[in-house]
Amino acid sequence: MGGYRTKRETVNEALREFIERRQRLELAKLAGQVDYDPKYDYERERRAR
C-alpha cells in the first residue's frame, strides 16, 4: 500500500504518521483557548528580525 521496500521503512513511516497525528490532536485541543489580537501585525514582527 505504501510502496515501502522493507518492513523497517513501513514501520518508521507508520510511527512518523502516528506522531504527526498526535501532535495535530494536541494542537486541536488548544482551539478556543488562545486569545487572538486582531491588531497584531505579523509582517511588522517579521521585518524587525
PyMOL Python script that loads the backbone (N, CA, C, O; Angstrom):
from pymol import cmd

cmd.read_pdbstr("""\
ATOM      1  N   MET A   1       0.827  -1.191   0.000  1.00  0.00           N
ATOM      2  CA  MET A   1       0.000   0.000   0.000  1.00  0.00           C
ATOM      3  C   MET A   1       0.868   1.251   0.000  1.00  0.00           C
ATOM      4  O   MET A   1       0.641   2.169  -0.788  1.00  0.00           O
ATOM      5  N   GLY A   2       1.854   1.288   0.874  1.00  0.00           N
ATOM      6  CA  GLY A   2       2.689   2.467   0.951  1.00  0.00           C
ATOM      7  C   GLY A   2       3.843   2.460  -0.030  1.00  0.00           C
ATOM      8  O   GLY A   2       4.461   3.493  -0.285  1.00  0.00           O
ATOM      9  N   GLY A   3       4.127   1.300  -0.573  1.00  0.00           N
ATOM     10  CA  GLY A   3       5.204   1.200  -1.543  1.00  0.00           C
ATOM     11  C   GLY A   3       6.590   1.172  -0.922  1.00  0.00           C
ATOM     12  O   GLY A   3       7.574   1.467  -1.600  1.00  0.00           O
ATOM     13  N   TYR A   4       6.684   0.830   0.332  1.00  0.00           N
ATOM     14  CA  TYR A   4       7.976   0.778   1.000  1.00  0.00           C
ATOM     15  C   TYR A   4       8.642  -0.560   0.729  1.00  0.00           C
ATOM     16  O   TYR A   4       7.979  -1.590   0.604  1.00  0.00           O
ATOM     17  N   ARG A   5       9.952  -0.524   0.640  1.00  0.00           N
ATOM     18  CA  ARG A   5      10.688  -1.729   0.259  1.00  0.00           C
ATOM     19  C   ARG A   5      10.904  -2.683   1.413  1.00  0.00           C
ATOM     20  O   ARG A   5      11.026  -3.890   1.203  1.00  0.00           O
ATOM     21  N   THR A   6      10.955  -2.163   2.628  1.00  0.00           N
ATOM     22  CA  THR A   6      11.245  -3.043   3.765  1.00  0.00           C
ATOM     23  C   THR A   6      10.216  -2.829   4.872  1.00  0.00           C
ATOM     24  O   THR A   6       9.481  -1.843   4.890  1.00  0.00           O
ATOM     25  N   LYS A   7      10.194  -3.785   5.789  1.00  0.00           N
ATOM     26  CA  LYS A   7       9.318  -3.658   6.960  1.00  0.00           C
ATOM     27  C   LYS A   7       9.748  -2.458   7.794  1.00  0.00           C
ATOM     28  O   LYS A   7       8.909  -1.735   8.332  1.00  0.00           O
ATOM     29  N   ARG A   8      11.050  -2.252   7.899  1.00  0.00           N
ATOM     30  CA  ARG A   8      11.578  -1.134   8.687  1.00  0.00           C
ATOM     31  C   ARG A   8      11.068   0.204   8.147  1.00  0.00           C
ATOM     32  O   ARG A   8      10.618   1.050   8.920  1.00  0.00           O
ATOM     33  N   GLU A   9      11.133   0.400   6.836  1.00  0.00           N
ATOM     34  CA  GLU A   9      10.633   1.631   6.229  1.00  0.00           C
ATOM     35  C   GLU A   9       9.143   1.805   6.519  1.00  0.00           C
ATOM     36  O   GLU A   9       8.684   2.905   6.827  1.00  0.00           O
ATOM     37  N   THR A  10       8.402   0.712   6.419  1.00  0.00           N
ATOM     38  CA  THR A  10       6.965   0.754   6.664  1.00  0.00           C
ATOM     39  C   THR A  10       6.670   1.151   8.109  1.00  0.00           C
ATOM     40  O   THR A  10       5.830   2.016   8.355  1.00  0.00           O
ATOM     41  N   VAL A  11       7.348   0.530   9.051  1.00  0.00           N
ATOM     42  CA  VAL A  11       7.132   0.821  10.469  1.00  0.00           C
ATOM     43  C   VAL A  11       7.556   2.249  10.792  1.00  0.00           C
ATOM     44  O   VAL A  11       6.847   2.957  11.507  1.00  0.00           O
ATOM     45  N   ASN A  12       8.705   2.680  10.272  1.00  0.00           N
ATOM     46  CA  ASN A  12       9.162   4.042  10.529  1.00  0.00           C
ATOM     47  C   ASN A  12       8.166   5.073  10.015  1.00  0.00           C
ATOM     48  O   ASN A  12       7.891   6.063  10.694  1.00  0.00           O
ATOM     49  N   GLU A  13       7.634   4.854   8.843  1.00  0.00           N
ATOM     50  CA  GLU A  13       6.651   5.789   8.293  1.00  0.00           C
ATOM     51  C   GLU A  13       5.364   5.771   9.115  1.00  0.00           C
ATOM     52  O   GLU A  13       4.765   6.820   9.355  1.00  0.00           O
ATOM     53  N   ALA A  14       4.938   4.588   9.543  1.00  0.00           N
ATOM     54  CA  ALA A  14       3.735   4.489  10.371  1.00  0.00           C
ATOM     55  C   ALA A  14       3.931   5.241  11.686  1.00  0.00           C
ATOM     56  O   ALA A  14       3.020   5.928  12.149  1.00  0.00           O
ATOM     57  N   LEU A  15       5.099   5.116  12.282  1.00  0.00           N
ATOM     58  CA  LEU A  15       5.382   5.836  13.527  1.00  0.00           C
ATOM     59  C   LEU A  15       5.411   7.346  13.298  1.00  0.00           C
ATOM     60  O   LEU A  15       4.901   8.111  14.117  1.00  0.00           O
ATOM     61  N   ARG A  16       6.002   7.771  12.196  1.00  0.00           N
ATOM     62  CA  ARG A  16       6.026   9.203  11.864  1.00  0.00           C
ATOM     63  C   ARG A  16       4.607   9.749  11.728  1.00  0.00           C
ATOM     64  O   ARG A  16       4.297  10.817  12.257  1.00  0.00           O
ATOM     65  N   GLU A  17       3.755   9.025  11.026  1.00  0.00           N
ATOM     66  CA  GLU A  17       2.370   9.451  10.841  1.00  0.00           C
ATOM     67  C   GLU A  17       1.622   9.475  12.173  1.00  0.00           C
ATOM     68  O   GLU A  17       0.825  10.379  12.423  1.00  0.00           O
ATOM     69  N   PHE A  18       1.875   8.496  13.015  1.00  0.00           N
ATOM     70  CA  PHE A  18       1.243   8.432  14.326  1.00  0.00           C
ATOM     71  C   PHE A  18       1.621   9.651  15.165  1.00  0.00           C
ATOM     72  O   PHE A  18       0.761  10.276  15.785  1.00  0.00           O
ATOM     73  N   ILE A  19       2.903   9.981  15.179  1.00  0.00           N
ATOM     74  CA  ILE A  19       3.376  11.128  15.953  1.00  0.00           C
ATOM     75  C   ILE A  19       2.784  12.423  15.411  1.00  0.00           C
ATOM     76  O   ILE A  19       2.350  13.273  16.189  1.00  0.00           O
ATOM     77  N   GLU A  20       2.761  12.588  14.096  1.00  0.00           N
ATOM     78  CA  GLU A  20       2.183  13.791  13.496  1.00  0.00           C
ATOM     79  C   GLU A  20       0.706  13.924  13.864  1.00  0.00           C
ATOM     80  O   GLU A  20       0.234  15.018  14.176  1.00  0.00           O
ATOM     81  N   ARG A  21      -0.014  12.817  13.828  1.00  0.00           N
ATOM     82  CA  ARG A  21      -1.441  12.847  14.167  1.00  0.00           C
ATOM     83  C   ARG A  21      -1.636  13.256  15.622  1.00  0.00           C
ATOM     84  O   ARG A  21      -2.508  14.070  15.926  1.00  0.00           O
ATOM     85  N   ARG A  22      -0.834  12.699  16.521  1.00  0.00           N
ATOM     86  CA  ARG A  22      -0.931  13.059  17.937  1.00  0.00           C
ATOM     87  C   ARG A  22      -0.650  14.545  18.146  1.00  0.00           C
ATOM     88  O   ARG A  22      -1.314  15.205  18.944  1.00  0.00           O
ATOM     89  N   GLN A  23       0.345  15.063  17.419  1.00  0.00           N
ATOM     90  CA  GLN A  23       0.673  16.482  17.540  1.00  0.00           C
ATOM     91  C   GLN A  23      -0.485  17.349  17.052  1.00  0.00           C
ATOM     92  O   GLN A  23      -0.795  18.369  17.668  1.00  0.00           O
ATOM     93  N   ARG A  24      -1.124  16.955  15.958  1.00  0.00           N
ATOM     94  CA  ARG A  24      -2.279  17.718  15.454  1.00  0.00           C
ATOM     95  C   ARG A  24      -3.423  17.687  16.451  1.00  0.00           C
ATOM     96  O   ARG A  24      -4.103  18.695  16.646  1.00  0.00           O
ATOM     97  N   LEU A  25      -3.646  16.536  17.088  1.00  0.00           N
ATOM     98  CA  LEU A  25      -4.711  16.436  18.078  1.00  0.00           C
ATOM     99  C   LEU A  25      -4.432  17.328  19.280  1.00  0.00           C
ATOM    100  O   LEU A  25      -5.351  17.946  19.816  1.00  0.00           O
ATOM    101  N   GLU A  26      -3.175  17.402  19.710  1.00  0.00           N
ATOM    102  CA  GLU A  26      -2.807  18.274  20.826  1.00  0.00           C
ATOM    103  C   GLU A  26      -3.050  19.734  20.458  1.00  0.00           C
ATOM    104  O   GLU A  26      -3.536  20.508  21.283  1.00  0.00           O
ATOM    105  N   LEU A  27      -2.717  20.116  19.228  1.00  0.00           N
ATOM    106  CA  LEU A  27      -2.973  21.490  18.786  1.00  0.00           C
ATOM    107  C   LEU A  27      -4.466  21.774  18.726  1.00  0.00           C
ATOM    108  O   LEU A  27      -4.909  22.873  19.062  1.00  0.00           O
ATOM    109  N   ALA A  28      -5.235  20.792  18.301  1.00  0.00           N
ATOM    110  CA  ALA A  28      -6.683  20.984  18.205  1.00  0.00           C
ATOM    111  C   ALA A  28      -7.294  21.220  19.585  1.00  0.00           C
ATOM    112  O   ALA A  28      -8.301  21.916  19.709  1.00  0.00           O
ATOM    113  N   LYS A  29      -6.697  20.650  20.603  1.00  0.00           N
ATOM    114  CA  LYS A  29      -7.202  20.860  21.969  1.00  0.00           C
ATOM    115  C   LYS A  29      -7.070  22.323  22.390  1.00  0.00           C
ATOM    116  O   LYS A  29      -7.818  22.794  23.248  1.00  0.00           O
ATOM    117  N   LEU A  30      -6.123  23.040  21.788  1.00  0.00           N
ATOM    118  CA  LEU A  30      -5.906  24.442  22.132  1.00  0.00           C
ATOM    119  C   LEU A  30      -6.921  25.373  21.464  1.00  0.00           C
ATOM    120  O   LEU A  30      -7.014  26.549  21.813  1.00  0.00           O
ATOM    121  N   ALA A  31      -7.668  24.847  20.516  1.00  0.00           N
ATOM    122  CA  ALA A  31      -8.641  25.676  19.799  1.00  0.00           C
ATOM    123  C   ALA A  31      -9.597  26.331  20.786  1.00  0.00           C
ATOM    124  O   ALA A  31     -10.191  25.665  21.634  1.00  0.00           O
ATOM    125  N   GLY A  32      -9.734  27.631  20.664  1.00  0.00           N
ATOM    126  CA  GLY A  32     -10.626  28.369  21.538  1.00  0.00           C
ATOM    127  C   GLY A  32      -9.981  28.789  22.845  1.00  0.00           C
ATOM    128  O   GLY A  32     -10.601  29.513  23.624  1.00  0.00           O
ATOM    129  N   GLN A  33      -8.764  28.360  23.108  1.00  0.00           N
ATOM    130  CA  GLN A  33      -8.087  28.705  24.344  1.00  0.00           C
ATOM    131  C   GLN A  33      -7.046  29.805  24.149  1.00  0.00           C
ATOM    132  O   GLN A  33      -6.543  30.368  25.122  1.00  0.00           O
ATOM    133  N   VAL A  34      -6.728  30.106  22.903  1.00  0.00           N
ATOM    134  CA  VAL A  34      -5.722  31.113  22.604  1.00  0.00           C
ATOM    135  C   VAL A  34      -6.432  32.395  22.207  1.00  0.00           C
ATOM    136  O   VAL A  34      -7.301  32.393  21.335  1.00  0.00           O
ATOM    137  N   ASP A  35      -6.054  33.492  22.857  1.00  0.00           N
ATOM    138  CA  ASP A  35      -6.663  34.778  22.528  1.00  0.00           C
ATOM    139  C   ASP A  35      -6.030  35.329  21.256  1.00  0.00           C
ATOM    140  O   ASP A  35      -4.810  35.300  21.092  1.00  0.00           O
ATOM    141  N   TYR A  36      -6.860  35.823  20.373  1.00  0.00           N
ATOM    142  CA  TYR A  36      -6.413  36.389  19.107  1.00  0.00           C
ATOM    143  C   TYR A  36      -6.513  37.901  19.187  1.00  0.00           C
ATOM    144  O   TYR A  36      -7.552  38.443  19.562  1.00  0.00           O
ATOM    145  N   ASP A  37      -5.429  38.580  18.831  1.00  0.00           N
ATOM    146  CA  ASP A  37      -5.405  40.034  18.823  1.00  0.00           C
ATOM    147  C   ASP A  37      -5.522  40.505  17.378  1.00  0.00           C
ATOM    148  O   ASP A  37      -4.572  40.355  16.610  1.00  0.00           O
ATOM    149  N   PRO A  38      -6.656  41.068  16.991  1.00  0.00           N
ATOM    150  CA  PRO A  38      -6.840  41.486  15.596  1.00  0.00           C
ATOM    151  C   PRO A  38      -5.884  42.608  15.186  1.00  0.00           C
ATOM    152  O   PRO A  38      -5.699  42.838  13.990  1.00  0.00           O
ATOM    153  N   LYS A  39      -5.284  43.300  16.124  1.00  0.00           N
ATOM    154  CA  LYS A  39      -4.362  44.395  15.813  1.00  0.00           C
ATOM    155  C   LYS A  39      -2.929  43.904  15.601  1.00  0.00           C
ATOM    156  O   LYS A  39      -2.069  44.682  15.188  1.00  0.00           O
ATOM    157  N   TYR A  40      -2.665  42.643  15.875  1.00  0.00           N
ATOM    158  CA  TYR A  40      -1.322  42.097  15.743  1.00  0.00           C
ATOM    159  C   TYR A  40      -0.888  42.123  14.288  1.00  0.00           C
ATOM    160  O   TYR A  40      -1.614  41.666  13.406  1.00  0.00           O
ATOM    161  N   ASP A  41       0.301  42.659  14.042  1.00  0.00           N
ATOM    162  CA  ASP A  41       0.836  42.767  12.683  1.00  0.00           C
ATOM    163  C   ASP A  41       2.038  41.829  12.549  1.00  0.00           C
ATOM    164  O   ASP A  41       3.161  42.203  12.890  1.00  0.00           O
ATOM    165  N   TYR A  42       1.805  40.629  12.060  1.00  0.00           N
ATOM    166  CA  TYR A  42       2.882  39.655  11.946  1.00  0.00           C
ATOM    167  C   TYR A  42       3.941  40.098  10.955  1.00  0.00           C
ATOM    168  O   TYR A  42       5.106  39.728  11.100  1.00  0.00           O
ATOM    169  N   GLU A  43       3.569  40.883   9.948  1.00  0.00           N
ATOM    170  CA  GLU A  43       4.544  41.347   8.969  1.00  0.00           C
ATOM    171  C   GLU A  43       5.534  42.311   9.615  1.00  0.00           C
ATOM    172  O   GLU A  43       6.721  42.281   9.291  1.00  0.00           O
ATOM    173  N   ARG A  44       5.069  43.158  10.517  1.00  0.00           N
ATOM    174  CA  ARG A  44       5.963  44.074  11.212  1.00  0.00           C
ATOM    175  C   ARG A  44       6.947  43.288  12.081  1.00  0.00           C
ATOM    176  O   ARG A  44       8.130  43.620  12.140  1.00  0.00           O
ATOM    177  N   GLU A  45       6.461  42.262  12.745  1.00  0.00           N
ATOM    178  CA  GLU A  45       7.333  41.419  13.561  1.00  0.00           C
ATOM    179  C   GLU A  45       8.386  40.717  12.702  1.00  0.00           C
ATOM    180  O   GLU A  45       9.534  40.563  13.118  1.00  0.00           O
ATOM    181  N   ARG A  46       7.994  40.302  11.526  1.00  0.00           N
ATOM    182  CA  ARG A  46       8.907  39.614  10.622  1.00  0.00           C
ATOM    183  C   ARG A  46      10.016  40.547  10.153  1.00  0.00           C
ATOM    184  O   ARG A  46      11.176  40.147  10.061  1.00  0.00           O
ATOM    185  N   ARG A  47       9.652  41.797   9.855  1.00  0.00           N
ATOM    186  CA  ARG A  47      10.646  42.771   9.389  1.00  0.00           C
ATOM    187  C   ARG A  47      11.621  43.156  10.498  1.00  0.00           C
ATOM    188  O   ARG A  47      12.764  43.515  10.214  1.00  0.00           O
ATOM    189  N   ALA A  48      11.194  43.088  11.737  1.00  0.00           N
ATOM    190  CA  ALA A  48      12.023  43.501  12.877  1.00  0.00           C
ATOM    191  C   ALA A  48      13.187  42.536  13.095  1.00  0.00           C
ATOM    192  O   ALA A  48      14.146  42.879  13.786  1.00  0.00           O
ATOM    193  N   ARG A  49      13.121  41.371  12.535  1.00  0.00           N
ATOM    194  CA  ARG A  49      14.189  40.379  12.754  1.00  0.00           C
ATOM    195  C   ARG A  49      15.394  40.662  11.921  1.00  0.00           C
ATOM    196  O   ARG A  49      16.377  39.924  11.988  1.00  0.00           O
TER     197      ARG A  49
END
""", "prot")
cmd.dss("prot")
cmd.show_as("cartoon", "prot")
cmd.util.cbc("prot")
cmd.orient("prot")
